[in-house]
Amino acid sequence: MIPDSMVQQMLLEAGKIKEDQAKELLEQVKQAKRPLQEVVVKNNIISEKELTQLYSKEIEVPFIEIDTKEIDKETLKLVPERVARKYNVALIGVKKDGSNMLAMEDPDDVQALDFLKKLLGKKLEVYIAPKQDILAALDQYRGNISSEITKVITEDDEEVDEEVDESDLAEDSPIAQTVNLLIEYAVKSEASDIHIEPRDKFVQVRYRIDGVLKEANKLPKKILASLVSRIKILSNLKIDERRVPQDGRFKINLNGRIFAFRVSTLPVVDGEKVVMRVLDESSDALSLEKLGFWGKSLDVINNAIVQPHGMILVTGPTGSGKSTTLHSVLNILNKPNINISTIEDPVEYKLEGTNQTQVNPKAGMTFANGLRALLRQDPNVIMVGEIRDKETAGLAVQAALTGHLVFSTLHTNNAATCLPRLLDMGIEPFLIASTVRAVVGQRLVRKINQEGCEQYQLTENEKNQIENIFNIKTKQDWDRVYTLANQYREAMGEKKSDTFTLWRPKQGDSSKAPGYKGRMGIYEVLGISPAIQQLIVSNATSSQIQDQAVKEGMNVMQLDGLIKAMVGLTSIEEILRVTRE
């Protein structure tokens, strides 16, 4: 850990902060009781990599970035995993002269260096690396999930055992180790959900990675009851109740990061199915720009969230990133002089300094009842997880009318259909027109991984198909697309260019590099202008509202996706996959 005084001095010398800002940061350090190093990274003043580079120059130890693909596992294992994790070090290579390359988070750890010199008995070349790089290197001690699980459970032809033995549920039992491995590999794979599904003769384990389900393993059917019971113990659920669905939650600490797992069990024909939603509670809220907002969309949403009152709605299907968008917006507004209160089902992201309430229908805590209670809590900003019925919609509109800024989500196909949906819920048109400030429609698309992708030029036939799908009719329409793509390049800090190349996953490629890695949002942000207010009051259709918004400069989701494909962030196929209705 870098001393606070040194972090402050390095940031001042690098021009990252000024003297008055340094005092504010030290106040935050006192309040949060966290080192300055963590506070400045969390506040996006400097990245962990840049801070490590500054520290490298200060202590005159060479900086290195670790590429896990280039690590030789036999070399890595010369330092036992237990020792490597204790000192946060990784032996990443051997030089031609026989000296060992040792990456450390803290090269000033004299005790660690002395121990490792005695252990290896060779010359050490010490490097400093970012903490996350070292943690990624430490993950390489493990093999693949199949081989790891095979070590802890043996598959044979025994009959399925419905009874759960107490020894199966002990902390060090093979079943407990299996659950730990399933969780560990899900986190390592950046999965959003873990599915444990009983089949006729085996248990199928699948991970949802970047929105797509992929099989991770098949386990023997005989361990199903013990496996489900172990997960129920972690989630504080009833082990002996197998006939009704149950919901629970638990947390674990993995490599210094806190992960929450939302657990749902469901009786199915072949046993009990378990789904665990993975939530990284250590991750900080991303800025709107990093989520993929830019240009007019960004301007409209930034203007809407600084209004003293009104309603901002986010719409899209389940799993389209609505909660993430709202979390980022609330993080922008989260200041000591603003009271933010939320009612959610479930609370997915913990936001320090806000008041978050979990829906509990059994106890009478519905969205509507929770919202009524929140209005008596003197809030400035209210977030309602979802508007599901007429009562909640009416209360949210009343809250927006009485001086509160209200955020919520709706399940509709796009931004324009959100407004008629409120009409269906019995909200008067003039109330919708006067309270709604902006509507965000969104989807999540997978980002291309250039190692597993190839560039290609459009054929005339493909270009015609794109023109039909994206409603591009004239040369002027294409010129506008090129102009917008260049504007997006500039927003990302890149130079304009006359050339645009599309990417796609390599055709028939046998390499292991995936075609996609990670996800990003594609958006449409509908600002409520006077013209659109008139359309709402006159009970206009969603198509008429959308046409007017496009005239006023709104980019529809598909167009936003096309632009992001043209600058090399995703593919045309991916845009069509998520936007086709």
N, C-alpha and C positions, 0 to 999 in steps of 0.2 A: 504493500500500500504506500503510495507517494504521500509524504507529509503535506499537510494543508498549506503551510507557508511556502513550500517549493512549488505547489500547484499554482498558487496565487502569483508568485514571482514569474513563473514561466508564461502564464496567460497574459500578464501585463506586458512582458517583454515582447511577446508575439503579437501584441495589439488585438488580442481576442476580447479583452475587457478593459474598462477604464476604472480609475480609482473609486468613484462613487458606486460603480457596479460591484466592485470587489467587496465593499462594505455590506451591500445588500445580500450577496452570496454567503458571506460569513454569518449573517443573521439567520439565513435559511439553514446553514449547517448546524447552528445552535438549536433551532426549533426542531429540525428533522432528526437530530442526533446521528447524522451520517457524515462520512468524510467528504471534503470538498471535491475530491476526485469523482465521486458518484454524483454529486449535485450538479456539477458543470456538464457532465455527459447527459444526465437526465433532462437538463434545461436546453439541450441542443446548442450549447455555447461552443462545444468542441466535440469531435467524435472520439471514441476510445482509441482508435488507431492513431489519430493526430496527436492526442495527449501522450501516448506511448512513444511516439517519434520525438516529441519535445523532450521527454524524460530521458530518452536514449542519448540525445545530444548533451544533456545536462550532466549525466553520469559517465559519458564516454564509453557506452557499451553499444555495440552495433545492433540496429533494429532489424528484425526479420519477420516477413509474413509467411505463415505456414500453409503450404498446399498439402492437404491430407492425402491426395492421390499419389504424391511423391514420397510419402513416408514408407520406409521398409519396416514391416512389422517385426521382423526378427531383431533389427537394430533397436526398435522402440522397446521391445520386451527385455533388453539387457538391464533396464531399470524396472524392477517389479512394479505392477500397477498400483499396489498399496503405497509404495514410496513416492511414485510419480504424483499421485493424487494428494498425498500429504503435503508435499512441497510445491505443488502446481508447476511441475517441470515436464518436459518431453524431450527425449533423445531422438532428434529428427534426422540424423544422418552421420556418416563417417567420411572425413575428408581423405584425399589421396595419401596424405602423410600419416594416416592412422588416427588423427585426433578426432574426438567425438564432438558433434555439434549439439549443444544443449540449449534449448529454448526455455527461458524462465519468465515468470510474471514479475518477480522481484529479484534482480541480480545482486542486491545488497544483502540477501539472506545468507550470511556467512556459515551458519550451522548446516544449511542444505548443501552448500558447495563443498564443505569439508567432508560431509558424509558421502556425497556422490563421487568425490575424488578417490576416497578409500574404496568405495564399491566397485568403480570401473577400473581403477589402477592405470588409467591412461590419461594423456593430456586432454584437457577439456577446453573447448572454445565456447564461451558463453555468449548468448544472444538474448535480447529482450523482445518479447512478442506480446501482442494484445491478449488479454485474459481469454476472450472467446476463441481465439485461435488455438490456445493451449488446451482448452476444454474439448475442442473439436478433435485435436490430436489424441487426447486421452480416450476418446470414444473408439479409437482404432484398436484398442486392446481387445475389443470384443469381436467375435466372428459374426456370421449372419444369424438371423433369428432362429432358423431351423436347427442349425448345429448347436446353438446355445441351449435351446429347449430340449433337444435330444439328450444333452448331458444330464438334465435334471429329471426327465421322465422317460421311462422305457415303455415302448409300445408292444403289447402282446395280444393274444387272442382271448383274454379273460372276458367274462360276461360283464355287461355294464353294471356298475355298482351304484345303486340308488342311495345307499346309506353313506353318510359322511362320517368318517372317523375323526376323532379329536386330533389325532397326530397329523392329519392332513391340513389342519388349520393353524398349526404352530407357525411362528414367525420364520423359522428356518426350514420348514418342510418343502419338499419339491413343488407342491402346489403353490405355496406362497412365492417361491422363486420364479415359477412360471408366470404368475400374475405380474411380478416385478419386471420380468423380461419383456412381456407383452407391452407394458406401459412404457418401459425405457425405449424400446424400438419404435413405438408410436411417436414419442417425443423426438427421437433422433430423425425419423422420417418426416417430421413436421406434419403429422396427420391431425385432422380436426376431429375425427371420430374413430372409435375402436368398436367393431361389431364382432361379438362372439355368438355364433349361430349354430345350434344343434342340427345336424343332418341325420339321416337314417343310420349311417355307420361311422360317422366321425363328427368332430366339432370344427367348423370352419371359422377361421379368424381373418377378418378383412379390415383394412385401414382405408379411410377416406382421405386421399392426398390430393390437394389442389382441386377439390370438388368432385373427384372421381374415385369410386370404390375399387380397391385392388386387393386381391387375395394375398395374405401374408403367410399363412400357415394352415396346416390341418393337424388337429390333435386327436388322440384316441378318445372314443366316446365314453370310456369308463371313467374319465376324470371330470366329466361335465358337472356333476353334482358338487364335487369338492371345489371346482374352479368358481362356480357361481356363488357358493357359500362363502368362499374367501373374499370375493368382491363385495358381498352383502355385509360381511363383518367390517370391512374398511369403510363402507358407506352407511353403517349404523342402520341396516335394514333387518327385517325379520327373516331368519334363516329357514324356519320351518314353514313359512308361507310361500307356496309355489303356485297357487291357483289364481292369484290376482296380481296385476301390475304393481310395481313399487318404484318410488323415486328417491334417490339419495345423493350424497355429495361427499367427497373427501379431498384432502390436499396432500401433496408430497413435495419434498425439496430435492431437486435433481441438479447437480452441478451448480449449486448456489442460486437456482431459479425456482420460484414457487409455481407449481402447476395445480390447478383445481380440476377435478374430474366430476362431471355431472352424470350420474348413473341412472339408467332406466332399465328395469327388468320387465319382461313380457312372457306369459305362458304361450308356447306354440306347440304344435302337434308332437314334435320330437323332444320336448323338454322346455327349458327356459332360455330365452334369448336375452343377451345383455348388450346394451349400447352405452358407451362412455364418451361423452363430449369432452375434448381436451381444451382447457382454457389456460393460457399462459398469463398468470397474474403479475409476473415480473416485467412484462413488456409494457413500454410506455406508449401512450397514445401517439399515433402518427399525425403529422400536420396534414391539412387538406390537400396541399400540393403533392405530398408523398403518396396520398391515397389515389391520386390521379385526377383531381380537379384542376382546371386551368381556364384561362381566358374569361369569356363572359360568364360561364358557369360558376367560376370561382368568385367573380365580382358580385353576382346575384346573391350567392349564399353568404358571403362576407357582409354584404349590406343588410341582409335579412336578420342575421344573428345579433346585430348591434341595435336593433329596434327595441324600444322600451317594452313593447307588448306585441302580441300577435301569435300566430301559429306557423310553425315550420314542420312540414310532413315529409317523411322518407318512405318511399314505396318500392316494392319488389317482392319476389317470391321468397320462401324460406331459404336461408343460406346464401342470400345475395349481398351480405355485408352491411345490412341496415344498422345493426347494433354498433358495429365498428365506426361507421360514419357519425352516429350520434355521440359515441364516446369521445371522438376527436373534437367534435363541436363543443361538447360540454367542458372538455379539457381547456379549450381556448377561453371559455367564459369563466372558468373556475378561479375566482379571486376572493381574497378575504372579505371584501365588502359586498359580495353577492351570495345570497342563500339559494343553493341549488338542491331541490328535492326531487326524488324519482320514485316511481312505483313500477316494478318490473316483474316479469315472469319468464325466466328466472333472472337473478342478478348475475350477468355474465362477466362484466368488467367492474372491478372495484376502483372507485375514483376517490382518492384521498381528499378530505375537506368537503365532501358532499353527503347528503342524507339519503341513503338508498333503502327502499322498502321492498320486501319480497311479497308477491301475491300469495295468498293462502285461502282458497275458496272454502275449505273445510271449516276454517275459523271465521268465515264471513269477510275475509279481506280480499274483496274482488277489486278489479281496476276502478270501478265506479266508487266503491266505499273508500278505497285508499285515496283516490283523488279528492273526495270530499274532505277527508282528514287533512290532506296536504294543504288545502286552501286555508285551513285554520292555523297553519304553521308559519305564516308570514314569509312565503317564498317569493323570490324574484323570478327564478327560472324553474319550470316544472317539466319533467320528462315522464310521459306515460308510455310504457313499453309497447302497447298496441291498442288501437281503437278497434274494438270487436263488436260493439253494439251501440244502439241508439242512445242509451243512458250515458255511456262513457263519452261518446261524441258530443252530446249536449253539454256535459260538464266541462269538457276540454274547451269548447267554443266560449262558454261563459267565463272560464278562467282567462282566456285570451282577451275577452272584452273588458275584463275588470283589472287590467294593468299587469298581467303576467305574460312572460314569454313562454310559450308552450311548445314542446317538441314531442312528436309521436310518430308511429309507423302505421302503415296500412298495407294490406295485401292486394295490390292491383298490378296490372301489366305494365303500365307506364305512368308518367307524371300526370298527363291530361285526364286519364280515367279516374284519378283520385278524387277530383272535384265532384263529378256526378255520383261517385260512391257515397260521398257525404250527404248528397241530396237524397239518395236511397235510404239513408239512415234517419231521415226526417229533419235534417238541419235546413233552415230557411235559406234560400239563395242569397239574400242580402247579408245574412250573417257570415256565410262562407266568404263572400266577396270582401267584407270589411275586416275579417280576422286573419285569413290565410295570407302569409307574406311570400312564401316560396314552397314549391314541391320538388323534391329530388327523386328521380327515378333511377334505379341502378341495377347492375348485374356484375358478377365477378367473372373475369376471364383469366385463363392461364397465360403466364408470360413465357415467351419462347426461351429455350436454353440453347444458345448459339452452338455449343459443342454437339448437340444432337439435332441441329437444324441445318437447312441449306437455303441459300438465296435462289430465287427464280424470277424470270420475267413473265409477265402476263401474256398469254396468247390472245389473239383477237376474240376467240370464242369466250374465253374466261372474262375478258374485259366487258363483253356484251352482257354476260351473266351478272357481273358486279353492277353494271349500269341498271339492270332490271331490279335487282335485289335492293340496291341502295338509292333507287329513284334518281339516278344521275342521267339527265336527258340531253343536255347540250354541252358545248365546249365551255361555256361560261360556268356551268355546274362543276366541270372538272377543274377549271381554273380556281374556283372557290375552294375545292377540296385541297388543291396544292398549296393555296395561300394559308389555309387553316393548318395544314401539316407543318408548314414552315413556322407559323406562329407558335405551334406546340413545341417545335424544336428549340425556338428561342426561349420559351418558358422553361425548358429543361436545361437551359444554359449552353445549347449547341448552336452551331452556325447554320444559316440558311443554305439550302442546296437545291439544285434543279433536278437532281436524280432521286428517285424513290424506288427502293427494292423491297419486294415482299419476301417473307420467310415462311417455311413450312418444315415440319419434322422430316428428317431424311427418309426417302422412300426405300423400303426394304433394307433398312440399315441394320446390321447385326451387332453394332457397337452397343455398349451398355448405357451410353449417355442418353438420358430421357429427352424427348423433344420439348417438354415443357417443365419449368421449375418455378414455383411461386405463383401468386395471383395478384391481379390489380383490378381496379374498378373501371367500368365504363358508365358514364353518367349522362343524364339530361336534367337540367335545372330550370324549372318553369317559374319565372318571376311574375307576380300578379300586378300587371300594369292596369291603368284605367280602362283600356280597351278590353282586356280579359275580364275585368270586373263586370263590365257591361254584358259580356257574353254569359257570365255565370248567372247574373240577375235575370237574364232573358231565357234561362234554361237551355242554353246551347248544348250541343252534343260534344263529346270528348274530341271528336275529329275537328270540329270547328275551333275549339279551344287550342288544339295542337297546331292547326294551320296558322292561327294568329300568332302563337308563340314563336313558330319558325320564322314568320315574317319579321318578328321583332329581334331575330338573331339567335334563337335557341338552337343548339345542335342536338338532334335526337340521339338516343343511345347508339343506334347502329352507325351513325356518322362519326360519333366520338370513337367508336371501336375501329372504324375504317382508318381514321387518322392515326390511331395508335398502332395499327397494323402497318401503315405506310412508313412510319418512322422506326419500325423494327422491334416493337415491344411485344406484339402478339401476332396471330395469324388470322387470315380471312375465315378459315374453317372454324376457328375458335369463336369468332364473333357470331357467325351464323349458328353455331351450336347453342349459344346461350340466349340469342335474341329471337330465334324462330318461335312463333307461337303456335 
